[in-house]
């Protein structure tokens, strides 16, 4: 979505190193590779999940770069608040001056107009519960494996078209 709107300088803020983070990072790098994007290492920063203060500090670090990104992907919608506050403090507007995307799809993201990747939490919970019940009831015949539950992009107003890219292209 971000690439289709002309963004090539995309920063990725991620949470602490967990299996979830590793999968997100791998997905980000794969997508960049498929799109032919070279993302500078200084655009990839770690901050804690659900920590607006940590994301505020990371956002400041990105804005201090000589060639700052045109779009920041935040680790979760709640953490975006920290980044949004820094952008406001520095007189920047979302999306006119910098675009932003969140992750989770919480209600607050919709209120703020944040484009976000919404997780299907009902399917996540049901699948986890079913797997756990199976593991308890059939411990010798149940394997633990990775299950992917698809989410969906919820388009807000936080991603601007850049570099002459328009809706019709």
Order of alpha helices (4+ residues) and beta strands (2+ residues): beta-alpha-beta-alpha-beta-alpha-beta-alpha-beta-alpha-beta
